[in-house]
Amino acid sequence: SHGLRVLDFGGAAAGWTLLVEGNAGERYTLKLHGAALSAANGASIVSRDGDVTTIAVIFPGTRGRRTASVNLKP
């Protein structure tokens, strides 16, 4: 598998938690629709356009698949 895979998404105390999987050494962007985000711990906010926020997740390392947890806050 070469692309980004969303493993889980759910509500958290102060927002949402997103669990994703990707290839080590890769950067993936993901467009999220809904409430504007003020923070994305574990990722970076690339852009906001109305109700769409684009985030980028970078997976460290050089080989294999990795998982990352991203805490999203409105």
All heavy atoms as TSV, in Angstrom:
chain	resi	resn	atom	element	x	y	z
A	1	SER	N	N	0.844	-1.181	0.000
A	1	SER	CA	C	0.000	0.000	0.000
A	1	SER	C	C	0.890	1.246	0.000
A	1	SER	O	O	1.844	1.330	0.761
A	1	SER	CB	C	-0.899	-0.052	1.226
A	1	SER	OG	O	-1.839	0.976	1.182
A	2	HIS	N	N	0.574	2.230	-0.831
A	2	HIS	CA	C	1.420	3.405	-0.953
A	2	HIS	C	C	0.781	4.685	-0.432
A	2	HIS	O	O	1.474	5.642	-0.161
A	2	HIS	CB	C	1.810	3.632	-2.412
A	2	HIS	CG	C	2.645	2.529	-2.962
A	2	HIS	ND1	N	3.918	2.282	-2.519
A	2	HIS	CD2	C	2.378	1.609	-3.903
A	2	HIS	CE1	C	4.404	1.251	-3.175
A	2	HIS	NE2	N	3.487	0.813	-4.015
A	3	GLY	N	N	-0.511	4.735	-0.308
A	3	GLY	CA	C	-1.187	5.959	0.075
A	3	GLY	C	C	-1.419	6.080	1.563
A	3	GLY	O	O	-1.069	5.208	2.355
A	4	LEU	N	N	-2.035	7.196	1.913
A	4	LEU	CA	C	-2.421	7.453	3.293
A	4	LEU	C	C	-3.671	6.650	3.610
A	4	LEU	O	O	-4.608	6.599	2.809
A	4	LEU	CB	C	-2.698	8.944	3.486
A	4	LEU	CG	C	-3.082	9.376	4.890
A	4	LEU	CD1	C	-1.871	9.300	5.809
A	4	LEU	CD2	C	-3.643	10.784	4.870
A	5	ARG	N	N	-3.693	6.033	4.769
A	5	ARG	CA	C	-4.848	5.262	5.204
A	5	ARG	C	C	-5.354	5.837	6.516
A	5	ARG	O	O	-4.578	6.000	7.467
A	5	ARG	CB	C	-4.451	3.801	5.394
A	5	ARG	CG	C	-5.604	2.923	5.837
A	5	ARG	CD	C	-5.190	1.493	6.017
A	5	ARG	NE	N	-4.796	0.956	4.713
A	5	ARG	CZ	C	-4.000	-0.082	4.564
A	5	ARG	NH1	N	-3.490	-0.688	5.618
A	5	ARG	NH2	N	-3.708	-0.515	3.370
A	6	VAL	N	N	-6.645	6.143	6.582
A	6	VAL	CA	C	-7.269	6.593	7.829
A	6	VAL	C	C	-7.695	5.347	8.592
A	6	VAL	O	O	-8.511	4.563	8.115
A	6	VAL	CB	C	-8.473	7.514	7.558
A	6	VAL	CG1	C	-9.173	7.866	8.868
A	6	VAL	CG2	C	-8.030	8.782	6.832
A	7	LEU	N	N	-7.109	5.160	9.769
A	7	LEU	CA	C	-7.402	3.981	10.585
A	7	LEU	C	C	-8.542	4.218	11.559
A	7	LEU	O	O	-9.294	3.305	11.869
A	7	LEU	CB	C	-6.148	3.549	11.353
A	7	LEU	CG	C	-4.933	3.195	10.506
A	7	LEU	CD1	C	-3.742	2.876	11.402
A	7	LEU	CD2	C	-5.240	2.040	9.571
A	8	ASP	N	N	-8.646	5.460	12.066
A	8	ASP	CA	C	-9.690	5.761	13.046
A	8	ASP	C	C	-9.895	7.264	13.111
A	8	ASP	O	O	-8.975	8.045	12.847
A	8	ASP	CB	C	-9.287	5.224	14.424
A	8	ASP	CG	C	-10.447	5.172	15.412
A	8	ASP	OD1	O	-11.624	5.138	14.975
A	8	ASP	OD2	O	-10.198	5.163	16.625
A	9	PHE	N	N	-11.112	7.659	13.451
A	9	PHE	CA	C	-11.449	9.063	13.664
A	9	PHE	C	C	-12.533	9.101	14.719
A	9	PHE	O	O	-13.517	8.366	14.628
A	9	PHE	CB	C	-11.953	9.704	12.364
A	9	PHE	CG	C	-12.341	11.138	12.528
A	9	PHE	CD1	C	-11.375	12.126	12.526
A	9	PHE	CD2	C	-13.662	11.501	12.696
A	9	PHE	CE1	C	-11.723	13.466	12.686
A	9	PHE	CE2	C	-14.018	12.837	12.853
A	9	PHE	CZ	C	-13.048	13.806	12.853
A	10	GLY	N	N	-12.338	9.925	15.742
A	10	GLY	CA	C	-13.344	9.977	16.796
A	10	GLY	C	C	-13.253	11.234	17.626
A	10	GLY	O	O	-12.278	11.982	17.553
A	11	GLY	N	N	-14.288	11.462	18.409
A	11	GLY	CA	C	-14.342	12.615	19.285
A	11	GLY	C	C	-13.389	12.468	20.453
A	11	GLY	O	O	-13.142	11.371	20.934
A	12	ALA	N	N	-12.835	13.593	20.879
A	12	ALA	CA	C	-11.958	13.652	22.049
A	12	ALA	C	C	-12.476	14.775	22.944
A	12	ALA	O	O	-13.380	15.516	22.556
A	12	ALA	CB	C	-10.512	13.902	21.627
A	13	ALA	N	N	-11.905	14.921	24.116
A	13	ALA	CA	C	-12.379	15.915	25.083
A	13	ALA	C	C	-12.411	17.332	24.510
A	13	ALA	O	O	-13.344	18.075	24.744
A	13	ALA	CB	C	-11.512	15.872	26.332
A	14	ALA	N	N	-11.407	17.698	23.720
A	14	ALA	CA	C	-11.327	19.068	23.210
A	14	ALA	C	C	-11.271	19.099	21.688
A	14	ALA	O	O	-10.598	19.928	21.106
A	14	ALA	CB	C	-10.103	19.764	23.799
A	15	GLY	N	N	-11.939	18.164	21.027
A	15	GLY	CA	C	-11.917	18.140	19.569
A	15	GLY	C	C	-12.058	16.734	19.043
A	15	GLY	O	O	-12.973	16.012	19.423
A	16	TRP	N	N	-11.106	16.327	18.187
A	16	TRP	CA	C	-11.156	15.017	17.551
A	16	TRP	C	C	-9.762	14.407	17.493
A	16	TRP	O	O	-8.767	15.113	17.521
A	16	TRP	CB	C	-11.681	15.125	16.121
A	16	TRP	CG	C	-12.985	15.832	16.035
A	16	TRP	CD1	C	-14.231	15.279	16.135
A	16	TRP	CD2	C	-13.199	17.230	15.852
A	16	TRP	NE1	N	-15.200	16.246	16.029
A	16	TRP	CE2	C	-14.582	17.464	15.849
A	16	TRP	CE3	C	-12.344	18.327	15.706
A	16	TRP	CZ2	C	-15.141	18.716	15.693
A	16	TRP	CZ3	C	-12.905	19.585	15.545
A	16	TRP	CH2	C	-14.276	19.762	15.547
A	17	THR	N	N	-9.707	13.093	17.374
A	17	THR	CA	C	-8.442	12.388	17.185
A	17	THR	C	C	-8.517	11.617	15.871
A	17	THR	O	O	-9.497	10.911	15.616
A	17	THR	CB	C	-8.163	11.420	18.349
A	17	THR	OG1	O	-8.077	12.172	19.558
A	17	THR	CG2	C	-6.851	10.681	18.140
A	18	LEU	N	N	-7.482	11.778	15.061
A	18	LEU	CA	C	-7.372	11.123	13.765
A	18	LEU	C	C	-6.150	10.218	13.796
A	18	LEU	O	O	-5.054	10.664	14.137
A	18	LEU	CB	C	-7.205	12.199	12.681
A	18	LEU	CG	C	-6.956	11.756	11.253
A	18	LEU	CD1	C	-8.170	11.018	10.699
A	18	LEU	CD2	C	-6.643	12.968	10.393
A	19	LEU	N	N	-6.328	8.936	13.495
A	19	LEU	CA	C	-5.221	7.985	13.441
A	19	LEU	C	C	-5.016	7.597	11.983
A	19	LEU	O	O	-5.948	7.108	11.336
A	19	LEU	CB	C	-5.521	6.750	14.290
A	19	LEU	CG	C	-4.425	5.693	14.364
A	19	LEU	CD1	C	-3.159	6.259	15.015
A	19	LEU	CD2	C	-4.918	4.467	15.116
A	20	VAL	N	N	-3.808	7.854	11.469
A	20	VAL	CA	C	-3.510	7.594	10.064
A	20	VAL	C	C	-2.265	6.733	9.927
A	20	VAL	O	O	-1.438	6.666	10.835
A	20	VAL	CB	C	-3.338	8.906	9.264
A	20	VAL	CG1	C	-4.655	9.644	9.140
A	20	VAL	CG2	C	-2.291	9.809	9.895
A	21	GLU	N	N	-2.131	6.096	8.760
A	21	GLU	CA	C	-0.982	5.264	8.453
A	21	GLU	C	C	-0.442	5.668	7.087
A	21	GLU	O	O	-1.205	5.931	6.162
A	21	GLU	CB	C	-1.399	3.792	8.415
A	21	GLU	CG	C	-0.275	2.843	8.048
A	21	GLU	CD	C	-0.778	1.429	7.866
A	21	GLU	OE1	O	-1.405	1.160	6.809
A	21	GLU	OE2	O	-0.556	0.609	8.767
A	22	GLY	N	N	0.899	5.726	6.991
A	22	GLY	CA	C	1.530	6.069	5.720
A	22	GLY	C	C	2.935	5.513	5.649
A	22	GLY	O	O	3.436	4.905	6.591
A	23	ASN	N	N	3.578	5.731	4.521
A	23	ASN	CA	C	4.941	5.250	4.310
A	23	ASN	C	C	5.955	6.145	5.001
A	23	ASN	O	O	5.844	7.380	4.951
A	23	ASN	CB	C	5.264	5.196	2.816
A	23	ASN	CG	C	4.485	4.117	2.102
A	23	ASN	OD1	O	4.276	3.044	2.649
A	23	ASN	ND2	N	4.050	4.394	0.900
A	24	ALA	N	N	6.950	5.530	5.634
A	24	ALA	CA	C	8.024	6.277	6.295
A	24	ALA	C	C	8.702	7.183	5.270
A	24	ALA	O	O	8.890	6.815	4.114
A	24	ALA	CB	C	9.037	5.314	6.892
A	25	GLY	N	N	9.036	8.395	5.706
A	25	GLY	CA	C	9.722	9.346	4.848
A	25	GLY	C	C	8.813	10.109	3.907
A	25	GLY	O	O	9.285	10.912	3.100
A	26	GLU	N	N	7.505	9.907	3.991
A	26	GLU	CA	C	6.565	10.566	3.085
A	26	GLU	C	C	5.772	11.667	3.797
A	26	GLU	O	O	5.581	11.628	5.001
A	26	GLU	CB	C	5.572	9.554	2.503
A	26	GLU	CG	C	6.205	8.511	1.627
A	26	GLU	CD	C	6.727	9.067	0.317
A	26	GLU	OE1	O	6.150	10.032	-0.221
A	26	GLU	OE2	O	7.739	8.534	-0.178
A	27	ARG	N	N	5.307	12.614	2.997
A	27	ARG	CA	C	4.432	13.698	3.460
A	27	ARG	C	C	3.106	13.551	2.727
A	27	ARG	O	O	3.084	13.416	1.505
A	27	ARG	CB	C	5.047	15.053	3.133
A	27	ARG	CG	C	4.183	16.240	3.514
A	27	ARG	CD	C	4.871	17.527	3.043
A	27	ARG	NE	N	4.180	18.710	3.467
A	27	ARG	CZ	C	3.256	19.337	2.751
A	27	ARG	NH1	N	2.906	18.888	1.567
A	27	ARG	NH2	N	2.681	20.429	3.227
A	28	TYR	N	N	2.023	13.563	3.468
A	28	TYR	CA	C	0.692	13.428	2.900
A	28	TYR	C	C	-0.147	14.630	3.291
A	28	TYR	O	O	-0.026	15.141	4.411
A	28	TYR	CB	C	-0.009	12.172	3.431
A	28	TYR	CG	C	0.682	10.887	3.084
A	28	TYR	CD1	C	1.621	10.324	3.941
A	28	TYR	CD2	C	0.389	10.214	1.905
A	28	TYR	CE1	C	2.246	9.128	3.628
A	28	TYR	CE2	C	1.008	9.019	1.588
A	28	TYR	CZ	C	1.937	8.476	2.454
A	28	TYR	OH	O	2.557	7.293	2.142
A	29	THR	N	N	-1.014	15.074	2.403
A	29	THR	CA	C	-1.966	16.126	2.740
A	29	THR	C	C	-3.359	15.511	2.776
A	29	THR	O	O	-3.664	14.558	2.054
A	29	THR	CB	C	-1.934	17.297	1.741
A	29	THR	OG1	O	-2.199	16.817	0.427
A	29	THR	CG2	C	-0.591	18.004	1.784
A	30	LEU	N	N	-4.177	16.071	3.623
A	30	LEU	CA	C	-5.522	15.571	3.836
A	30	LEU	C	C	-6.454	16.758	4.009
A	30	LEU	O	O	-6.167	17.663	4.802
A	30	LEU	CB	C	-5.529	14.690	5.088
A	30	LEU	CG	C	-6.805	14.004	5.504
A	30	LEU	CD1	C	-7.255	13.009	4.438
A	30	LEU	CD2	C	-6.613	13.284	6.824
A	31	LYS	N	N	-7.555	16.777	3.260
A	31	LYS	CA	C	-8.547	17.848	3.384
A	31	LYS	C	C	-9.646	17.400	4.333
A	31	LYS	O	O	-10.238	16.339	4.156
A	31	LYS	CB	C	-9.140	18.185	2.017
A	31	LYS	CG	C	-8.150	18.852	1.118
A	31	LYS	CD	C	-8.784	19.299	-0.168
A	31	LYS	CE	C	-7.715	19.997	-0.997
A	31	LYS	NZ	N	-8.271	20.774	-2.069
A	32	LEU	N	N	-9.884	18.227	5.341
A	32	LEU	CA	C	-10.900	17.951	6.347
A	32	LEU	C	C	-12.030	18.960	6.191
A	32	LEU	O	O	-11.779	20.163	6.123
A	32	LEU	CB	C	-10.301	18.039	7.744
A	32	LEU	CG	C	-9.086	17.135	7.988
A	32	LEU	CD1	C	-8.439	17.473	9.317
A	32	LEU	CD2	C	-9.489	15.684	7.945
A	33	HIS	N	N	-13.256	18.485	6.132
A	33	HIS	CA	C	-14.428	19.344	5.961
A	33	HIS	C	C	-15.164	19.476	7.288
A	33	HIS	O	O	-15.360	18.486	7.982
A	33	HIS	CB	C	-15.374	18.746	4.913
A	33	HIS	CG	C	-14.750	18.658	3.560
A	33	HIS	ND1	N	-15.054	19.539	2.561
A	33	HIS	CD2	C	-13.827	17.814	3.051
A	33	HIS	CE1	C	-14.358	19.230	1.484
A	33	HIS	NE2	N	-13.605	18.180	1.755
A	34	GLY	N	N	-15.554	20.695	7.636
A	34	GLY	CA	C	-16.301	20.922	8.873
A	34	GLY	C	C	-15.786	22.146	9.596
A	34	GLY	O	O	-15.310	23.097	8.972
A	35	ALA	N	N	-15.869	22.112	10.899
A	35	ALA	CA	C	-15.449	23.248	11.725
A	35	ALA	C	C	-13.993	23.618	11.443
A	35	ALA	O	O	-13.150	22.748	11.280
A	35	ALA	CB	C	-15.614	22.911	13.200
A	36	ALA	N	N	-13.726	24.916	11.372
A	36	ALA	CA	C	-12.350	25.389	11.168
A	36	ALA	C	C	-11.488	24.941	12.341
A	36	ALA	O	O	-11.910	24.980	13.489
A	36	ALA	CB	C	-12.329	26.901	11.048
A	37	LEU	N	N	-10.291	24.494	12.042
A	37	LEU	CA	C	-9.386	24.015	13.082
A	37	LEU	C	C	-8.447	25.118	13.543
A	37	LEU	O	O	-7.928	25.873	12.728
A	37	LEU	CB	C	-8.553	22.843	12.558
A	37	LEU	CG	C	-9.333	21.613	12.111
A	37	LEU	CD1	C	-8.392	20.579	11.527
A	37	LEU	CD2	C	-10.124	21.030	13.263
A	38	SER	N	N	-8.201	25.173	14.852
A	38	SER	CA	C	-7.224	26.119	15.397
A	38	SER	C	C	-5.878	25.451	15.608
A	38	SER	O	O	-4.853	26.119	15.665
A	38	SER	CB	C	-7.721	26.708	16.717
A	38	SER	OG	O	-7.839	25.690	17.701
A	39	ALA	N	N	-5.874	24.108	15.720
A	39	ALA	CA	C	-4.622	23.377	15.937
A	39	ALA	C	C	-4.767	21.953	15.430
A	39	ALA	O	O	-5.864	21.387	15.425
A	39	ALA	CB	C	-4.271	23.360	17.424
A	40	ALA	N	N	-3.624	21.403	15.005
A	40	ALA	CA	C	-3.559	20.009	14.564
A	40	ALA	C	C	-2.253	19.432	15.101
A	40	ALA	O	O	-1.247	19.394	14.401
A	40	ALA	CB	C	-3.626	19.913	13.050
A	41	ASN	N	N	-2.255	19.023	16.365
A	41	ASN	CA	C	-1.049	18.472	16.985
A	41	ASN	C	C	-0.726	17.114	16.373
A	41	ASN	O	O	-1.560	16.224	16.356
A	41	ASN	CB	C	-1.239	18.345	18.493
A	41	ASN	CG	C	-1.471	19.690	19.159
A	41	ASN	OD1	O	-0.882	20.678	18.760
A	41	ASN	ND2	N	-2.352	19.730	20.136
A	42	GLY	N	N	0.490	16.980	15.832
A	42	GLY	CA	C	0.891	15.769	15.124
A	42	GLY	C	C	0.856	15.962	13.618
A	42	GLY	O	O	1.197	15.068	12.858
A	43	ALA	N	N	0.432	17.154	13.198
A	43	ALA	CA	C	0.386	17.515	11.779
A	43	ALA	C	C	0.551	19.033	11.706
A	43	ALA	O	O	0.616	19.715	12.723
A	43	ALA	CB	C	-0.943	17.101	11.155
A	44	SER	N	N	0.613	19.563	10.480
A	44	SER	CA	C	0.648	21.011	10.325
A	44	SER	C	C	-0.537	21.442	9.479
A	44	SER	O	O	-0.972	20.720	8.576
A	44	SER	CB	C	1.961	21.464	9.675
A	44	SER	OG	O	2.125	20.844	8.414
A	45	ILE	N	N	-1.082	22.601	9.813
A	45	ILE	CA	C	-2.177	23.156	9.022
A	45	ILE	C	C	-1.565	23.860	7.819
A	45	ILE	O	O	-0.736	24.755	7.966
A	45	ILE	CB	C	-3.041	24.115	9.861
A	45	ILE	CG1	C	-3.730	23.330	10.984
A	45	ILE	CG2	C	-4.061	24.822	8.980
A	45	ILE	CD1	C	-4.535	24.179	11.950
A	46	VAL	N	N	-1.960	23.415	6.629
A	46	VAL	CA	C	-1.417	23.954	5.384
A	46	VAL	C	C	-2.254	25.135	4.908
A	46	VAL	O	O	-1.722	26.174	4.514
A	46	VAL	CB	C	-1.369	22.860	4.289
A	46	VAL	CG1	C	-0.927	23.421	2.957
A	46	VAL	CG2	C	-0.470	21.716	4.729
A	47	SER	N	N	-3.585	24.987	4.934
A	47	SER	CA	C	-4.457	26.068	4.475
A	47	SER	C	C	-5.858	25.894	5.027
A	47	SER	O	O	-6.238	24.814	5.478
A	47	SER	CB	C	-4.505	26.110	2.940
A	47	SER	OG	O	-5.134	24.946	2.439
A	48	ARG	N	N	-6.610	26.988	4.980
A	48	ARG	CA	C	-8.024	26.986	5.356
A	48	ARG	C	C	-8.785	27.692	4.241
A	48	ARG	O	O	-8.367	28.761	3.797
A	48	ARG	CB	C	-8.245	27.721	6.671
A	48	ARG	CG	C	-7.643	27.053	7.875
A	48	ARG	CD	C	-7.987	27.859	9.135
A	48	ARG	NE	N	-7.352	27.304	10.294
A	48	ARG	CZ	C	-6.173	27.706	10.777
A	48	ARG	NH1	N	-5.512	28.666	10.188
A	48	ARG	NH2	N	-5.665	27.138	11.844
A	49	ASP	N	N	-9.886	27.121	3.816
A	49	ASP	CA	C	-10.729	27.729	2.793
A	49	ASP	C	C	-12.174	27.444	3.156
A	49	ASP	O	O	-12.679	26.353	2.881
A	49	ASP	CB	C	-10.377	27.165	1.413
A	49	ASP	CG	C	-11.155	27.836	0.287
A	49	ASP	OD1	O	-11.742	28.919	0.518
A	49	ASP	OD2	O	-11.197	27.273	-0.816
A	50	GLY	N	N	-12.808	28.408	3.819
A	50	GLY	CA	C	-14.171	28.196	4.288
A	50	GLY	C	C	-14.221	27.076	5.303
A	50	GLY	O	O	-13.538	27.117	6.315
A	51	ASP	N	N	-15.022	26.038	5.009
A	51	ASP	CA	C	-15.145	24.920	5.949
A	51	ASP	C	C	-14.186	23.773	5.629
A	51	ASP	O	O	-14.335	22.672	6.140
A	51	ASP	CB	C	-16.586	24.413	6.000
A	51	ASP	CG	C	-17.040	23.785	4.697
A	51	ASP	OD1	O	-16.363	23.977	3.669
A	51	ASP	OD2	O	-18.081	23.100	4.702
A	52	VAL	N	N	-13.166	24.037	4.799
A	52	VAL	CA	C	-12.173	23.017	4.453
A	52	VAL	C	C	-10.805	23.418	5.019
A	52	VAL	O	O	-10.303	24.501	4.723
A	52	VAL	CB	C	-12.064	22.826	2.923
A	52	VAL	CG1	C	-10.988	21.796	2.602
A	52	VAL	CG2	C	-13.397	22.392	2.344
A	53	THR	N	N	-10.234	22.562	5.841
A	53	THR	CA	C	-8.888	22.756	6.371
A	53	THR	C	C	-7.998	21.656	5.797
A	53	THR	O	O	-8.342	20.477	5.884
A	53	THR	CB	C	-8.870	22.675	7.908
A	53	THR	OG1	O	-9.763	23.643	8.445
A	53	THR	CG2	C	-7.468	22.929	8.459
A	54	THR	N	N	-6.869	22.042	5.201
A	54	THR	CA	C	-5.914	21.074	4.676
A	54	THR	C	C	-4.779	20.940	5.670
A	54	THR	O	O	-4.199	21.936	6.100
A	54	THR	CB	C	-5.366	21.523	3.303
A	54	THR	OG1	O	-6.472	21.684	2.402
A	54	THR	CG2	C	-4.395	20.493	2.737
A	55	ILE	N	N	-4.494	19.689	6.061
A	55	ILE	CA	C	-3.383	19.414	6.975
A	55	ILE	C	C	-2.350	18.544	6.261
A	55	ILE	O	O	-2.662	17.877	5.278
A	55	ILE	CB	C	-3.844	18.732	8.283
A	55	ILE	CG1	C	-4.429	17.342	8.012
A	55	ILE	CG2	C	-4.822	19.615	9.046
A	55	ILE	CD1	C	-4.680	16.511	9.257
A	56	ALA	N	N	-1.114	18.583	6.769
A	56	ALA	CA	C	-0.039	17.735	6.249
A	56	ALA	C	C	0.511	16.890	7.391
A	56	ALA	O	O	0.750	17.397	8.488
A	56	ALA	CB	C	1.077	18.575	5.648
A	57	VAL	N	N	0.700	15.610	7.106
A	57	VAL	CA	C	1.272	14.675	8.073
A	57	VAL	C	C	2.555	14.121	7.470
A	57	VAL	O	O	2.553	13.668	6.322
A	57	VAL	CB	C	0.306	13.510	8.384
A	57	VAL	CG1	C	0.911	12.571	9.415
A	57	VAL	CG2	C	-1.041	14.026	8.847
A	58	ILE	N	N	3.643	14.192	8.234
A	58	ILE	CA	C	4.930	13.664	7.784
A	58	ILE	C	C	5.266	12.447	8.641
A	58	ILE	O	O	5.212	12.513	9.871
A	58	ILE	CB	C	6.038	14.723	7.895
A	58	ILE	CG1	C	5.704	15.909	6.997
A	58	ILE	CG2	C	7.396	14.118	7.524
A	58	ILE	CD1	C	6.638	17.083	7.157
A	59	PHE	N	N	5.612	11.353	7.981
A	59	PHE	CA	C	5.964	10.124	8.677
A	59	PHE	C	C	7.483	9.987	8.713
A	59	PHE	O	O	8.122	9.938	7.665
A	59	PHE	CB	C	5.335	8.914	7.986
A	59	PHE	CG	C	3.844	8.887	8.120
A	59	PHE	CD1	C	3.033	9.533	7.202
A	59	PHE	CD2	C	3.246	8.225	9.176
A	59	PHE	CE1	C	1.658	9.526	7.329
A	59	PHE	CE2	C	1.863	8.213	9.320
A	59	PHE	CZ	C	1.071	8.868	8.391
A	60	PRO	N	N	8.070	9.926	9.904
A	60	PRO	CA	C	9.531	9.828	10.013
A	60	PRO	C	C	10.035	8.449	9.596
A	60	PRO	O	O	9.257	7.504	9.469
A	60	PRO	CB	C	9.784	10.077	11.500
A	60	PRO	CG	C	8.529	9.635	12.175
A	60	PRO	CD	C	7.415	9.939	11.205
A	61	GLY	N	N	11.336	8.362	9.417
A	61	GLY	CA	C	11.962	7.091	9.089
A	61	GLY	C	C	12.236	6.958	7.607
A	61	GLY	O	O	11.988	7.877	6.820
A	62	THR	N	N	12.743	5.789	7.238
A	62	THR	CA	C	13.107	5.558	5.843
A	62	THR	C	C	12.477	4.305	5.251
A	62	THR	O	O	12.523	4.131	4.038
A	62	THR	CB	C	14.641	5.445	5.694
A	62	THR	OG1	O	15.101	4.381	6.531
A	62	THR	CG2	C	15.322	6.740	6.084
A	63	ARG	N	N	11.920	3.443	6.083
A	63	ARG	CA	C	11.366	2.185	5.564
A	63	ARG	C	C	10.082	1.811	6.274
A	63	ARG	O	O	9.909	2.082	7.462
A	63	ARG	CB	C	12.371	1.052	5.757
A	63	ARG	CG	C	13.689	1.292	5.088
A	63	ARG	CD	C	14.583	0.139	5.291
A	63	ARG	NE	N	14.084	-0.934	4.437
A	63	ARG	CZ	C	14.768	-2.003	4.118
A	63	ARG	NH1	N	15.968	-2.175	4.593
A	63	ARG	NH2	N	14.256	-2.917	3.338
A	64	GLY	N	N	9.197	1.162	5.535
A	64	GLY	CA	C	8.001	0.576	6.125
A	64	GLY	C	C	6.855	1.548	6.304
A	64	GLY	O	O	6.924	2.718	5.929
A	65	ARG	N	N	5.802	1.029	6.879
A	65	ARG	CA	C	4.602	1.813	7.165
A	65	ARG	C	C	4.668	2.296	8.608
A	65	ARG	O	O	5.174	1.605	9.484
A	65	ARG	CB	C	3.349	0.961	6.960
A	65	ARG	CG	C	3.175	0.413	5.559
A	65	ARG	CD	C	2.692	1.420	4.570
A	65	ARG	NE	N	1.295	1.775	4.795
A	65	ARG	CZ	C	0.667	2.713	4.112
A	65	ARG	NH1	N	1.285	3.384	3.165
A	65	ARG	NH2	N	-0.576	3.009	4.368
A	66	ARG	N	N	4.143	3.488	8.852
A	66	ARG	CA	C	4.111	4.091	10.193
A	66	ARG	C	C	2.702	4.568	10.493
A	66	ARG	O	O	1.926	4.831	9.583
A	66	ARG	CB	C	5.051	5.302	10.270
A	66	ARG	CG	C	6.467	5.063	9.834
A	66	ARG	CD	C	7.231	4.330	10.887
A	66	ARG	NE	N	8.571	4.061	10.392
A	66	ARG	CZ	C	9.625	3.985	11.131
A	66	ARG	NH1	N	9.524	4.137	12.427
A	66	ARG	NH2	N	10.797	3.710	10.607
A	67	THR	N	N	2.402	4.736	11.761
A	67	THR	CA	C	1.130	5.336	12.154
A	67	THR	C	C	1.401	6.659	12.850
A	67	THR	O	O	2.477	6.869	13.424
A	67	THR	CB	C	0.313	4.419	13.088
A	67	THR	OG1	O	1.068	4.156	14.258
A	67	THR	CG2	C	-0.072	3.125	12.393
A	68	ALA	N	N	0.417	7.537	12.782
A	68	ALA	CA	C	0.512	8.833	13.451
A	68	ALA	C	C	-0.857	9.182	14.018
A	68	ALA	O	O	-1.891	8.937	13.389
A	68	ALA	CB	C	0.966	9.913	12.477
A	69	SER	N	N	-0.845	9.760	15.202
A	69	SER	CA	C	-2.062	10.244	15.833
A	69	SER	C	C	-2.064	11.769	15.735
A	69	SER	O	O	-1.066	12.417	16.099
A	69	SER	CB	C	-2.101	9.799	17.290
A	69	SER	OG	O	-3.286	10.259	17.903
A	70	VAL	N	N	-3.160	12.325	15.259
A	70	VAL	CA	C	-3.289	13.772	15.093
A	70	VAL	C	C	-4.461	14.231	15.958
A	70	VAL	O	O	-5.578	13.738	15.814
A	70	VAL	CB	C	-3.530	14.155	13.612
A	70	VAL	CG1	C	-3.649	15.660	13.472
A	70	VAL	CG2	C	-2.417	13.599	12.729
A	71	ASN	N	N	-4.189	15.175	16.864
A	71	ASN	CA	C	-5.229	15.748	17.711
A	71	ASN	C	C	-5.698	17.048	17.077
A	71	ASN	O	O	-4.906	17.982	16.920
A	71	ASN	CB	C	-4.714	15.991	19.126
A	71	ASN	CG	C	-4.335	14.699	19.807
A	71	ASN	OD1	O	-5.090	13.740	19.770
A	71	ASN	ND2	N	-3.170	14.654	20.405
A	72	LEU	N	N	-6.974	17.100	16.715
A	72	LEU	CA	C	-7.547	18.241	16.013
A	72	LEU	C	C	-8.395	19.057	17.001
A	72	LEU	O	O	-9.215	18.502	17.722
A	72	LEU	CB	C	-8.425	17.751	14.859
A	72	LEU	CG	C	-7.731	16.819	13.865
A	72	LEU	CD1	C	-8.750	16.131	12.989
A	72	LEU	CD2	C	-6.716	17.583	13.047
A	73	LYS	N	N	-8.176	20.382	17.004
A	73	LYS	CA	C	-8.906	21.258	17.911
A	73	LYS	C	C	-9.596	22.368	17.132
A	73	LYS	O	O	-8.967	23.014	16.291
A	73	LYS	CB	C	-7.963	21.873	18.946
A	73	LYS	CG	C	-7.339	20.827	19.834
A	73	LYS	CD	C	-6.439	21.424	20.869
A	73	LYS	CE	C	-5.832	20.288	21.671
A	73	LYS	NZ	N	-4.993	20.768	22.734
A	74	PRO	N	N	-10.893	22.573	17.412
A	74	PRO	CA	C	-11.617	23.660	16.731
A	74	PRO	C	C	-11.198	25.023	17.222
A	74	PRO	O	O	-10.561	25.154	18.241
A	74	PRO	CB	C	-13.079	23.367	17.070
A	74	PRO	CG	C	-13.045	22.561	18.313
A	74	PRO	CD	C	-11.743	21.835	18.316
